[in-house]
Amino acid sequence: MVAKNLTIAIGNQKGGVGKTTSTACIGAALALRGKRVLLVDLDAQQNLTFTLTQNEDPETSIYDTLVKDQPLPIVPIRENLDLVPAS
């Protein structure tokens, strides 16, 4: 039986262990294989957001959803790959 929806979480308190790089690469690889991928950047340093968008100040972010009860801001990156940015 194949799972229709799968959630993968990458986390580690230690810095510099490759969390952002791994997340971006795994997400991009899955998208290239035709899987729909939504990356959610919950890191206050917003490295994944900057890596994928080159934007240090997105108009809306996961903060707006969690604190201000606004809709989830989904930014399309490429086919099958979307991002919820951090700020």
PyMOL Python script that loads the backbone (N, CA, C, O; Angstrom):
from pymol import cmd

cmd.read_pdbstr("""\
ATOM      1  N   MET A   1       0.837  -1.174   0.000  1.00  0.00           N
ATOM      2  CA  MET A   1       0.000   0.000   0.000  1.00  0.00           C
ATOM      3  C   MET A   1       0.891   1.249   0.000  1.00  0.00           C
ATOM      4  O   MET A   1       1.829   1.340   0.792  1.00  0.00           O
ATOM      5  N   VAL A   2       0.607   2.193  -0.869  1.00  0.00           N
ATOM      6  CA  VAL A   2       1.395   3.413  -0.984  1.00  0.00           C
ATOM      7  C   VAL A   2       0.670   4.548  -0.276  1.00  0.00           C
ATOM      8  O   VAL A   2      -0.527   4.748  -0.482  1.00  0.00           O
ATOM      9  N   ALA A   3       1.392   5.290   0.558  1.00  0.00           N
ATOM     10  CA  ALA A   3       0.799   6.422   1.271  1.00  0.00           C
ATOM     11  C   ALA A   3       0.491   7.549   0.296  1.00  0.00           C
ATOM     12  O   ALA A   3       1.324   7.896  -0.541  1.00  0.00           O
ATOM     13  N   LYS A   4      -0.703   8.120   0.405  1.00  0.00           N
ATOM     14  CA  LYS A   4      -1.074   9.242  -0.452  1.00  0.00           C
ATOM     15  C   LYS A   4      -0.453  10.538   0.052  1.00  0.00           C
ATOM     16  O   LYS A   4      -0.011  11.366  -0.744  1.00  0.00           O
ATOM     17  N   ASN A   5      -0.416  10.714   1.348  1.00  0.00           N
ATOM     18  CA  ASN A   5       0.183  11.900   1.953  1.00  0.00           C
ATOM     19  C   ASN A   5       1.267  11.462   2.921  1.00  0.00           C
ATOM     20  O   ASN A   5       1.073  10.548   3.722  1.00  0.00           O
ATOM     21  N   LEU A   6       2.387  12.113   2.839  1.00  0.00           N
ATOM     22  CA  LEU A   6       3.506  11.779   3.709  1.00  0.00           C
ATOM     23  C   LEU A   6       4.084  13.079   4.249  1.00  0.00           C
ATOM     24  O   LEU A   6       4.282  14.035   3.499  1.00  0.00           O
ATOM     25  N   THR A   7       4.351  13.112   5.527  1.00  0.00           N
ATOM     26  CA  THR A   7       4.974  14.275   6.151  1.00  0.00           C
ATOM     27  C   THR A   7       6.378  13.892   6.590  1.00  0.00           C
ATOM     28  O   THR A   7       6.577  12.884   7.267  1.00  0.00           O
ATOM     29  N   ILE A   8       7.341  14.702   6.199  1.00  0.00           N
ATOM     30  CA  ILE A   8       8.726  14.509   6.611  1.00  0.00           C
ATOM     31  C   ILE A   8       9.139  15.755   7.389  1.00  0.00           C
ATOM     32  O   ILE A   8       9.008  16.872   6.888  1.00  0.00           O
ATOM     33  N   ALA A   9       9.627  15.571   8.588  1.00  0.00           N
ATOM     34  CA  ALA A   9      10.106  16.693   9.396  1.00  0.00           C
ATOM     35  C   ALA A   9      11.606  16.545   9.605  1.00  0.00           C
ATOM     36  O   ALA A   9      12.094  15.460   9.921  1.00  0.00           O
ATOM     37  N   ILE A  10      12.330  17.638   9.428  1.00  0.00           N
ATOM     38  CA  ILE A  10      13.775  17.638   9.649  1.00  0.00           C
ATOM     39  C   ILE A  10      14.068  18.654  10.743  1.00  0.00           C
ATOM     40  O   ILE A  10      13.792  19.844  10.586  1.00  0.00           O
ATOM     41  N   GLY A  11      14.623  18.187  11.842  1.00  0.00           N
ATOM     42  CA  GLY A  11      14.897  19.095  12.943  1.00  0.00           C
ATOM     43  C   GLY A  11      16.096  18.642  13.764  1.00  0.00           C
ATOM     44  O   GLY A  11      16.378  17.449  13.871  1.00  0.00           O
ATOM     45  N   ASN A  12      16.782  19.595  14.330  1.00  0.00           N
ATOM     46  CA  ASN A  12      17.915  19.333  15.200  1.00  0.00           C
ATOM     47  C   ASN A  12      18.268  20.660  15.856  1.00  0.00           C
ATOM     48  O   ASN A  12      18.358  21.677  15.168  1.00  0.00           O
ATOM     49  N   GLN A  13      18.469  20.673  17.157  1.00  0.00           N
ATOM     50  CA  GLN A  13      18.789  21.930  17.832  1.00  0.00           C
ATOM     51  C   GLN A  13      20.179  22.443  17.479  1.00  0.00           C
ATOM     52  O   GLN A  13      20.424  23.649  17.520  1.00  0.00           O
ATOM     53  N   LYS A  14      21.074  21.553  17.139  1.00  0.00           N
ATOM     54  CA  LYS A  14      22.442  21.971  16.845  1.00  0.00           C
ATOM     55  C   LYS A  14      22.494  22.679  15.498  1.00  0.00           C
ATOM     56  O   LYS A  14      21.889  22.221  14.528  1.00  0.00           O
ATOM     57  N   GLY A  15      23.192  23.758  15.440  1.00  0.00           N
ATOM     58  CA  GLY A  15      23.355  24.473  14.186  1.00  0.00           C
ATOM     59  C   GLY A  15      24.434  23.850  13.323  1.00  0.00           C
ATOM     60  O   GLY A  15      25.304  23.137  13.823  1.00  0.00           O
ATOM     61  N   GLY A  16      24.378  24.119  12.029  1.00  0.00           N
ATOM     62  CA  GLY A  16      25.425  23.695  11.120  1.00  0.00           C
ATOM     63  C   GLY A  16      25.457  22.212  10.817  1.00  0.00           C
ATOM     64  O   GLY A  16      26.514  21.676  10.484  1.00  0.00           O
ATOM     65  N   VAL A  17      24.322  21.537  10.924  1.00  0.00           N
ATOM     66  CA  VAL A  17      24.300  20.095  10.656  1.00  0.00           C
ATOM     67  C   VAL A  17      23.656  19.756   9.309  1.00  0.00           C
ATOM     68  O   VAL A  17      23.511  18.581   8.972  1.00  0.00           O
ATOM     69  N   GLY A  18      23.273  20.771   8.541  1.00  0.00           N
ATOM     70  CA  GLY A  18      22.750  20.527   7.199  1.00  0.00           C
ATOM     71  C   GLY A  18      21.245  20.433   7.086  1.00  0.00           C
ATOM     72  O   GLY A  18      20.741  19.885   6.106  1.00  0.00           O
ATOM     73  N   LYS A  19      20.505  20.954   8.061  1.00  0.00           N
ATOM     74  CA  LYS A  19      19.038  20.877   8.016  1.00  0.00           C
ATOM     75  C   LYS A  19      18.468  21.610   6.808  1.00  0.00           C
ATOM     76  O   LYS A  19      17.636  21.058   6.087  1.00  0.00           O
ATOM     77  N   THR A  20      18.900  22.832   6.580  1.00  0.00           N
ATOM     78  CA  THR A  20      18.364  23.632   5.475  1.00  0.00           C
ATOM     79  C   THR A  20      18.749  23.031   4.134  1.00  0.00           C
ATOM     80  O   THR A  20      17.906  22.906   3.245  1.00  0.00           O
ATOM     81  N   THR A  21      19.992  22.666   3.984  1.00  0.00           N
ATOM     82  CA  THR A  21      20.452  22.077   2.727  1.00  0.00           C
ATOM     83  C   THR A  21      19.723  20.771   2.445  1.00  0.00           C
ATOM     84  O   THR A  21      19.293  20.528   1.317  1.00  0.00           O
ATOM     85  N   SER A  22      19.584  19.931   3.464  1.00  0.00           N
ATOM     86  CA  SER A  22      18.879  18.664   3.289  1.00  0.00           C
ATOM     87  C   SER A  22      17.421  18.893   2.905  1.00  0.00           C
ATOM     88  O   SER A  22      16.900  18.238   2.003  1.00  0.00           O
ATOM     89  N   THR A  23      16.773  19.817   3.587  1.00  0.00           N
ATOM     90  CA  THR A  23      15.372  20.105   3.304  1.00  0.00           C
ATOM     91  C   THR A  23      15.187  20.594   1.881  1.00  0.00           C
ATOM     92  O   THR A  23      14.312  20.102   1.169  1.00  0.00           O
ATOM     93  N   ALA A  24      15.995  21.555   1.452  1.00  0.00           N
ATOM     94  CA  ALA A  24      15.883  22.094   0.098  1.00  0.00           C
ATOM     95  C   ALA A  24      16.145  21.012  -0.951  1.00  0.00           C
ATOM     96  O   ALA A  24      15.424  20.922  -1.945  1.00  0.00           O
ATOM     97  N   CYS A  25      17.164  20.198  -0.733  1.00  0.00           N
ATOM     98  CA  CYS A  25      17.526  19.164  -1.714  1.00  0.00           C
ATOM     99  C   CYS A  25      16.496  18.043  -1.774  1.00  0.00           C
ATOM    100  O   CYS A  25      16.123  17.605  -2.862  1.00  0.00           O
ATOM    101  N   ILE A  26      16.035  17.577  -0.624  1.00  0.00           N
ATOM    102  CA  ILE A  26      15.021  16.522  -0.608  1.00  0.00           C
ATOM    103  C   ILE A  26      13.726  17.032  -1.230  1.00  0.00           C
ATOM    104  O   ILE A  26      13.089  16.324  -2.010  1.00  0.00           O
ATOM    105  N   GLY A  27      13.338  18.254  -0.889  1.00  0.00           N
ATOM    106  CA  GLY A  27      12.122  18.836  -1.467  1.00  0.00           C
ATOM    107  C   GLY A  27      12.216  18.970  -2.974  1.00  0.00           C
ATOM    108  O   GLY A  27      11.282  18.610  -3.691  1.00  0.00           O
ATOM    109  N   ALA A  28      13.334  19.484  -3.462  1.00  0.00           N
ATOM    110  CA  ALA A  28      13.521  19.657  -4.905  1.00  0.00           C
ATOM    111  C   ALA A  28      13.542  18.309  -5.622  1.00  0.00           C
ATOM    112  O   ALA A  28      12.964  18.171  -6.700  1.00  0.00           O
ATOM    113  N   ALA A  29      14.204  17.316  -5.031  1.00  0.00           N
ATOM    114  CA  ALA A  29      14.272  15.991  -5.654  1.00  0.00           C
ATOM    115  C   ALA A  29      12.894  15.348  -5.743  1.00  0.00           C
ATOM    116  O   ALA A  29      12.549  14.759  -6.767  1.00  0.00           O
ATOM    117  N   LEU A  30      12.112  15.457  -4.686  1.00  0.00           N
ATOM    118  CA  LEU A  30      10.757  14.905  -4.713  1.00  0.00           C
ATOM    119  C   LEU A  30       9.894  15.623  -5.749  1.00  0.00           C
ATOM    120  O   LEU A  30       9.116  14.989  -6.462  1.00  0.00           O
ATOM    121  N   ALA A  31      10.035  16.949  -5.830  1.00  0.00           N
ATOM    122  CA  ALA A  31       9.270  17.714  -6.822  1.00  0.00           C
ATOM    123  C   ALA A  31       9.647  17.303  -8.235  1.00  0.00           C
ATOM    124  O   ALA A  31       8.778  17.181  -9.099  1.00  0.00           O
ATOM    125  N   LEU A  32      10.930  17.088  -8.478  1.00  0.00           N
ATOM    126  CA  LEU A  32      11.379  16.644  -9.805  1.00  0.00           C
ATOM    127  C   LEU A  32      10.836  15.261 -10.157  1.00  0.00           C
ATOM    128  O   LEU A  32      10.694  14.929 -11.334  1.00  0.00           O
ATOM    129  N   ARG A  33      10.534  14.459  -9.144  1.00  0.00           N
ATOM    130  CA  ARG A  33       9.955  13.128  -9.367  1.00  0.00           C
ATOM    131  C   ARG A  33       8.446  13.177  -9.485  1.00  0.00           C
ATOM    132  O   ARG A  33       7.791  12.137  -9.547  1.00  0.00           O
ATOM    133  N   GLY A  34       7.880  14.404  -9.517  1.00  0.00           N
ATOM    134  CA  GLY A  34       6.449  14.560  -9.718  1.00  0.00           C
ATOM    135  C   GLY A  34       5.614  14.599  -8.451  1.00  0.00           C
ATOM    136  O   GLY A  34       4.386  14.629  -8.528  1.00  0.00           O
ATOM    137  N   LYS A  35       6.248  14.599  -7.293  1.00  0.00           N
ATOM    138  CA  LYS A  35       5.526  14.683  -6.024  1.00  0.00           C
ATOM    139  C   LYS A  35       5.240  16.147  -5.708  1.00  0.00           C
ATOM    140  O   LYS A  35       6.080  17.015  -5.944  1.00  0.00           O
ATOM    141  N   ARG A  36       4.066  16.415  -5.179  1.00  0.00           N
ATOM    142  CA  ARG A  36       3.749  17.780  -4.751  1.00  0.00           C
ATOM    143  C   ARG A  36       4.366  18.005  -3.380  1.00  0.00           C
ATOM    144  O   ARG A  36       4.114  17.246  -2.444  1.00  0.00           O
ATOM    145  N   VAL A  37       5.173  19.049  -3.269  1.00  0.00           N
ATOM    146  CA  VAL A  37       5.941  19.299  -2.048  1.00  0.00           C
ATOM    147  C   VAL A  37       5.624  20.701  -1.520  1.00  0.00           C
ATOM    148  O   VAL A  37       5.632  21.677  -2.270  1.00  0.00           O
ATOM    149  N   LEU A  38       5.348  20.778  -0.222  1.00  0.00           N
ATOM    150  CA  LEU A  38       5.187  22.054   0.455  1.00  0.00           C
ATOM    151  C   LEU A  38       6.222  22.107   1.570  1.00  0.00           C
ATOM    152  O   LEU A  38       6.148  21.342   2.531  1.00  0.00           O
ATOM    153  N   LEU A  39       7.186  23.012   1.439  1.00  0.00           N
ATOM    154  CA  LEU A  39       8.202  23.217   2.466  1.00  0.00           C
ATOM    155  C   LEU A  39       7.726  24.334   3.387  1.00  0.00           C
ATOM    156  O   LEU A  39       7.275  25.378   2.915  1.00  0.00           O
ATOM    157  N   VAL A  40       7.823  24.123   4.685  1.00  0.00           N
ATOM    158  CA  VAL A  40       7.411  25.126   5.670  1.00  0.00           C
ATOM    159  C   VAL A  40       8.644  25.525   6.476  1.00  0.00           C
ATOM    160  O   VAL A  40       9.220  24.706   7.193  1.00  0.00           O
ATOM    161  N   ASP A  41       9.039  26.777   6.353  1.00  0.00           N
ATOM    162  CA  ASP A  41      10.217  27.293   7.053  1.00  0.00           C
ATOM    163  C   ASP A  41       9.773  27.853   8.406  1.00  0.00           C
ATOM    164  O   ASP A  41       9.112  28.890   8.464  1.00  0.00           O
ATOM    165  N   LEU A  42      10.135  27.171   9.485  1.00  0.00           N
ATOM    166  CA  LEU A  42       9.790  27.623  10.837  1.00  0.00           C
ATOM    167  C   LEU A  42      10.995  28.193  11.584  1.00  0.00           C
ATOM    168  O   LEU A  42      10.910  28.472  12.780  1.00  0.00           O
ATOM    169  N   ASP A  43      12.101  28.365  10.891  1.00  0.00           N
ATOM    170  CA  ASP A  43      13.330  28.857  11.499  1.00  0.00           C
ATOM    171  C   ASP A  43      13.353  30.386  11.478  1.00  0.00           C
ATOM    172  O   ASP A  43      13.178  30.999  10.425  1.00  0.00           O
ATOM    173  N   ALA A  44      13.568  30.991  12.630  1.00  0.00           N
ATOM    174  CA  ALA A  44      13.605  32.457  12.720  1.00  0.00           C
ATOM    175  C   ALA A  44      14.714  33.066  11.861  1.00  0.00           C
ATOM    176  O   ALA A  44      14.616  34.227  11.463  1.00  0.00           O
ATOM    177  N   GLN A  45      15.763  32.299  11.571  1.00  0.00           N
ATOM    178  CA  GLN A  45      16.833  32.816  10.715  1.00  0.00           C
ATOM    179  C   GLN A  45      16.445  32.805   9.243  1.00  0.00           C
ATOM    180  O   GLN A  45      17.139  33.403   8.420  1.00  0.00           O
ATOM    181  N   GLN A  46      15.357  32.142   8.901  1.00  0.00           N
ATOM    182  CA  GLN A  46      14.754  32.063   7.567  1.00  0.00           C
ATOM    183  C   GLN A  46      15.724  31.687   6.442  1.00  0.00           C
ATOM    184  O   GLN A  46      15.614  32.193   5.325  1.00  0.00           O
ATOM    185  N   ASN A  47      16.664  30.807   6.742  1.00  0.00           N
ATOM    186  CA  ASN A  47      17.639  30.405   5.733  1.00  0.00           C
ATOM    187  C   ASN A  47      17.005  29.670   4.561  1.00  0.00           C
ATOM    188  O   ASN A  47      17.411  29.885   3.419  1.00  0.00           O
ATOM    189  N   LEU A  48      16.016  28.805   4.810  1.00  0.00           N
ATOM    190  CA  LEU A  48      15.354  28.097   3.711  1.00  0.00           C
ATOM    191  C   LEU A  48      14.601  29.080   2.819  1.00  0.00           C
ATOM    192  O   LEU A  48      14.640  28.967   1.594  1.00  0.00           O
ATOM    193  N   THR A  49      13.926  30.032   3.425  1.00  0.00           N
ATOM    194  CA  THR A  49      13.205  31.055   2.657  1.00  0.00           C
ATOM    195  C   THR A  49      14.164  31.819   1.766  1.00  0.00           C
ATOM    196  O   THR A  49      13.897  31.991   0.577  1.00  0.00           O
ATOM    197  N   PHE A  50      15.275  32.279   2.317  1.00  0.00           N
ATOM    198  CA  PHE A  50      16.239  33.038   1.520  1.00  0.00           C
ATOM    199  C   PHE A  50      16.882  32.162   0.457  1.00  0.00           C
ATOM    200  O   PHE A  50      17.095  32.612  -0.669  1.00  0.00           O
ATOM    201  N   THR A  51      17.192  30.924   0.799  1.00  0.00           N
ATOM    202  CA  THR A  51      17.806  30.000  -0.164  1.00  0.00           C
ATOM    203  C   THR A  51      16.916  29.820  -1.393  1.00  0.00           C
ATOM    204  O   THR A  51      17.408  29.812  -2.522  1.00  0.00           O
ATOM    205  N   LEU A  52      15.629  29.677  -1.178  1.00  0.00           N
ATOM    206  CA  LEU A  52      14.718  29.383  -2.289  1.00  0.00           C
ATOM    207  C   LEU A  52      14.168  30.623  -2.986  1.00  0.00           C
ATOM    208  O   LEU A  52      13.767  30.541  -4.147  1.00  0.00           O
ATOM    209  N   THR A  53      14.138  31.775  -2.304  1.00  0.00           N
ATOM    210  CA  THR A  53      13.511  32.963  -2.906  1.00  0.00           C
ATOM    211  C   THR A  53      14.462  34.142  -3.078  1.00  0.00           C
ATOM    212  O   THR A  53      14.164  35.061  -3.840  1.00  0.00           O
ATOM    213  N   GLN A  54      15.601  34.133  -2.385  1.00  0.00           N
ATOM    214  CA  GLN A  54      16.524  35.271  -2.364  1.00  0.00           C
ATOM    215  C   GLN A  54      15.857  36.526  -1.812  1.00  0.00           C
ATOM    216  O   GLN A  54      16.309  37.641  -2.074  1.00  0.00           O
ATOM    217  N   ASN A  55      14.773  36.342  -1.039  1.00  0.00           N
ATOM    218  CA  ASN A  55      14.030  37.456  -0.460  1.00  0.00           C
ATOM    219  C   ASN A  55      14.171  37.407   1.055  1.00  0.00           C
ATOM    220  O   ASN A  55      13.731  36.453   1.695  1.00  0.00           O
ATOM    221  N   GLU A  56      14.790  38.444   1.629  1.00  0.00           N
ATOM    222  CA  GLU A  56      14.979  38.496   3.079  1.00  0.00           C
ATOM    223  C   GLU A  56      13.765  39.039   3.818  1.00  0.00           C
ATOM    224  O   GLU A  56      13.701  38.954   5.044  1.00  0.00           O
ATOM    225  N   ASP A  57      12.799  39.596   3.090  1.00  0.00           N
ATOM    226  CA  ASP A  57      11.648  40.215   3.740  1.00  0.00           C
ATOM    227  C   ASP A  57      10.361  39.880   2.989  1.00  0.00           C
ATOM    228  O   ASP A  57       9.818  40.737   2.292  1.00  0.00           O
ATOM    229  N   PRO A  58       9.860  38.639   3.118  1.00  0.00           N
ATOM    230  CA  PRO A  58       8.614  38.292   2.429  1.00  0.00           C
ATOM    231  C   PRO A  58       7.444  39.119   2.977  1.00  0.00           C
ATOM    232  O   PRO A  58       7.434  39.496   4.149  1.00  0.00           O
ATOM    233  N   GLU A  59       6.469  39.392   2.119  1.00  0.00           N
ATOM    234  CA  GLU A  59       5.317  40.195   2.534  1.00  0.00           C
ATOM    235  C   GLU A  59       4.542  39.535   3.663  1.00  0.00           C
ATOM    236  O   GLU A  59       4.138  40.196   4.620  1.00  0.00           O
ATOM    237  N   THR A  60       4.336  38.226   3.548  1.00  0.00           N
ATOM    238  CA  THR A  60       3.664  37.472   4.603  1.00  0.00           C
ATOM    239  C   THR A  60       4.477  36.218   4.873  1.00  0.00           C
ATOM    240  O   THR A  60       5.236  35.755   4.021  1.00  0.00           O
ATOM    241  N   SER A  61       4.305  35.675   6.075  1.00  0.00           N
ATOM    242  CA  SER A  61       5.089  34.509   6.459  1.00  0.00           C
ATOM    243  C   SER A  61       4.271  33.620   7.380  1.00  0.00           C
ATOM    244  O   SER A  61       3.120  33.921   7.697  1.00  0.00           O
ATOM    245  N   ILE A  62       4.878  32.528   7.801  1.00  0.00           N
ATOM    246  CA  ILE A  62       4.232  31.616   8.740  1.00  0.00           C
ATOM    247  C   ILE A  62       3.875  32.345  10.035  1.00  0.00           C
ATOM    248  O   ILE A  62       2.919  31.969  10.713  1.00  0.00           O
ATOM    249  N   TYR A  63       4.629  33.374  10.379  1.00  0.00           N
ATOM    250  CA  TYR A  63       4.333  34.189  11.561  1.00  0.00           C
ATOM    251  C   TYR A  63       2.925  34.764  11.480  1.00  0.00           C
ATOM    252  O   TYR A  63       2.180  34.740  12.460  1.00  0.00           O
ATOM    253  N   ASP A  64       2.565  35.279  10.311  1.00  0.00           N
ATOM    254  CA  ASP A  64       1.242  35.886  10.141  1.00  0.00           C
ATOM    255  C   ASP A  64       0.126  34.859  10.335  1.00  0.00           C
ATOM    256  O   ASP A  64      -0.957  35.195  10.814  1.00  0.00           O
ATOM    257  N   THR A  65       0.391  33.631   9.968  1.00  0.00           N
ATOM    258  CA  THR A  65      -0.597  32.572  10.149  1.00  0.00           C
ATOM    259  C   THR A  65      -0.703  32.180  11.614  1.00  0.00           C
ATOM    260  O   THR A  65      -1.805  32.051  12.147  1.00  0.00           O
ATOM    261  N   LEU A  66       0.431  31.992  12.261  1.00  0.00           N
ATOM    262  CA  LEU A  66       0.434  31.523  13.644  1.00  0.00           C
ATOM    263  C   LEU A  66      -0.002  32.581  14.649  1.00  0.00           C
ATOM    264  O   LEU A  66      -0.677  32.258  15.627  1.00  0.00           O
ATOM    265  N   VAL A  67       0.368  33.835  14.428  1.00  0.00           N
ATOM    266  CA  VAL A  67       0.110  34.886  15.410  1.00  0.00           C
ATOM    267  C   VAL A  67      -1.083  35.765  15.040  1.00  0.00           C
ATOM    268  O   VAL A  67      -1.861  36.156  15.910  1.00  0.00           O
ATOM    269  N   LYS A  68      -1.227  36.071  13.766  1.00  0.00           N
ATOM    270  CA  LYS A  68      -2.264  37.000  13.336  1.00  0.00           C
ATOM    271  C   LYS A  68      -3.481  36.314  12.714  1.00  0.00           C
ATOM    272  O   LYS A  68      -4.402  36.981  12.244  1.00  0.00           O
ATOM    273  N   ASP A  69      -3.478  34.984  12.714  1.00  0.00           N
ATOM    274  CA  ASP A  69      -4.595  34.189  12.196  1.00  0.00           C
ATOM    275  C   ASP A  69      -4.934  34.509  10.740  1.00  0.00           C
ATOM    276  O   ASP A  69      -6.105  34.525  10.359  1.00  0.00           O
ATOM    277  N   GLN A  70      -3.904  34.763   9.932  1.00  0.00           N
ATOM    278  CA  GLN A  70      -4.087  35.023   8.503  1.00  0.00           C
ATOM    279  C   GLN A  70      -3.928  33.723   7.732  1.00  0.00           C
ATOM    280  O   GLN A  70      -3.377  32.759   8.263  1.00  0.00           O
ATOM    281  N   PRO A  71      -4.399  33.676   6.486  1.00  0.00           N
ATOM    282  CA  PRO A  71      -4.254  32.455   5.685  1.00  0.00           C
ATOM    283  C   PRO A  71      -2.782  32.085   5.483  1.00  0.00           C
ATOM    284  O   PRO A  71      -1.902  32.945   5.511  1.00  0.00           O
ATOM    285  N   LEU A  72      -2.539  30.811   5.282  1.00  0.00           N
ATOM    286  CA  LEU A  72      -1.186  30.309   5.061  1.00  0.00           C
ATOM    287  C   LEU A  72      -0.627  30.888   3.765  1.00  0.00           C
ATOM    288  O   LEU A  72      -1.214  30.687   2.702  1.00  0.00           O
ATOM    289  N   PRO A  73       0.504  31.608   3.833  1.00  0.00           N
ATOM    290  CA  PRO A  73       1.081  32.189   2.620  1.00  0.00           C
ATOM    291  C   PRO A  73       1.920  31.155   1.872  1.00  0.00           C
ATOM    292  O   PRO A  73       2.992  30.768   2.337  1.00  0.00           O
ATOM    293  N   ILE A  74       1.442  30.719   0.739  1.00  0.00           N
ATOM    294  CA  ILE A  74       2.152  29.707  -0.038  1.00  0.00           C
ATOM    295  C   ILE A  74       2.776  30.368  -1.259  1.00  0.00           C
ATOM    296  O   ILE A  74       2.083  30.957  -2.089  1.00  0.00           O
ATOM    297  N   VAL A  75       4.098  30.261  -1.353  1.00  0.00           N
ATOM    298  CA  VAL A  75       4.857  30.874  -2.442  1.00  0.00           C
ATOM    299  C   VAL A  75       5.290  29.769  -3.410  1.00  0.00           C
ATOM    300  O   VAL A  75       6.014  28.854  -3.017  1.00  0.00           O
ATOM    301  N   PRO A  76       4.851  29.847  -4.677  1.00  0.00           N
ATOM    302  CA  PRO A  76       5.316  28.841  -5.636  1.00  0.00           C
ATOM    303  C   PRO A  76       6.797  29.058  -5.966  1.00  0.00           C
ATOM    304  O   PRO A  76       7.222  30.180  -6.241  1.00  0.00           O
ATOM    305  N   ILE A  77       7.567  27.982  -5.937  1.00  0.00           N
ATOM    306  CA  ILE A  77       8.993  28.048  -6.234  1.00  0.00           C
ATOM    307  C   ILE A  77       9.255  27.522  -7.640  1.00  0.00           C
ATOM    308  O   ILE A  77       9.946  28.161  -8.433  1.00  0.00           O
ATOM    309  N   ARG A  78       8.703  26.367  -7.936  1.00  0.00           N
ATOM    310  CA  ARG A  78       8.802  25.744  -9.259  1.00  0.00           C
ATOM    311  C   ARG A  78       7.683  24.720  -9.344  1.00  0.00           C
ATOM    312  O   ARG A  78       6.917  24.568  -8.393  1.00  0.00           O
ATOM    313  N   GLU A  79       7.574  24.027 -10.443  1.00  0.00           N
ATOM    314  CA  GLU A  79       6.515  23.027 -10.578  1.00  0.00           C
ATOM    315  C   GLU A  79       6.614  22.002  -9.450  1.00  0.00           C
ATOM    316  O   GLU A  79       7.677  21.433  -9.201  1.00  0.00           O
ATOM    317  N   ASN A  80       5.498  21.780  -8.780  1.00  0.00           N
ATOM    318  CA  ASN A  80       5.367  20.811  -7.665  1.00  0.00           C
ATOM    319  C   ASN A  80       6.093  21.207  -6.392  1.00  0.00           C
ATOM    320  O   ASN A  80       6.132  20.416  -5.449  1.00  0.00           O
ATOM    321  N   LEU A  81       6.670  22.398  -6.328  1.00  0.00           N
ATOM    322  CA  LEU A  81       7.418  22.807  -5.139  1.00  0.00           C
ATOM    323  C   LEU A  81       6.951  24.180  -4.670  1.00  0.00           C
ATOM    324  O   LEU A  81       7.105  25.177  -5.376  1.00  0.00           O
ATOM    325  N   ASP A  82       6.379  24.216  -3.470  1.00  0.00           N
ATOM    326  CA  ASP A  82       5.906  25.469  -2.876  1.00  0.00           C
ATOM    327  C   ASP A  82       6.565  25.649  -1.510  1.00  0.00           C
ATOM    328  O   ASP A  82       7.083  24.703  -0.916  1.00  0.00           O
ATOM    329  N   LEU A  83       6.529  26.887  -1.034  1.00  0.00           N
ATOM    330  CA  LEU A  83       7.174  27.243   0.234  1.00  0.00           C
ATOM    331  C   LEU A  83       6.253  28.128   1.055  1.00  0.00           C
ATOM    332  O   LEU A  83       5.609  29.038   0.533  1.00  0.00           O
ATOM    333  N   VAL A  84       6.202  27.844   2.354  1.00  0.00           N
ATOM    334  CA  VAL A  84       5.616  28.772   3.330  1.00  0.00           C
ATOM    335  C   VAL A  84       6.809  29.451   3.978  1.00  0.00           C
ATOM    336  O   VAL A  84       7.545  28.815   4.732  1.00  0.00           O
ATOM    337  N   PRO A  85       7.015  30.753   3.692  1.00  0.00           N
ATOM    338  CA  PRO A  85       8.239  31.426   4.153  1.00  0.00           C
ATOM    339  C   PRO A  85       8.216  31.771   5.644  1.00  0.00           C
ATOM    340  O   PRO A  85       7.159  31.865   6.268  1.00  0.00           O
ATOM    341  N   ALA A  86       9.406  31.953   6.183  1.00  0.00           N
ATOM    342  CA  ALA A  86       9.597  32.455   7.549  1.00  0.00           C
ATOM    343  C   ALA A  86       9.944  33.938   7.458  1.00  0.00           C
ATOM    344  O   ALA A  86      10.258  34.455   6.385  1.00  0.00           O
ATOM    345  N   SER A  87       9.882  34.606   8.602  1.00  0.00           N
ATOM    346  CA  SER A  87      10.301  36.017   8.648  1.00  0.00           C
ATOM    347  C   SER A  87      10.949  36.282   9.988  1.00  0.00           C
ATOM    348  O   SER A  87      11.380  37.404  10.254  1.00  0.00           O
TER     349      SER A  87
END
""", "prot")
cmd.dss("prot")
cmd.show_as("cartoon", "prot")
cmd.util.cbc("prot")
cmd.orient("prot")
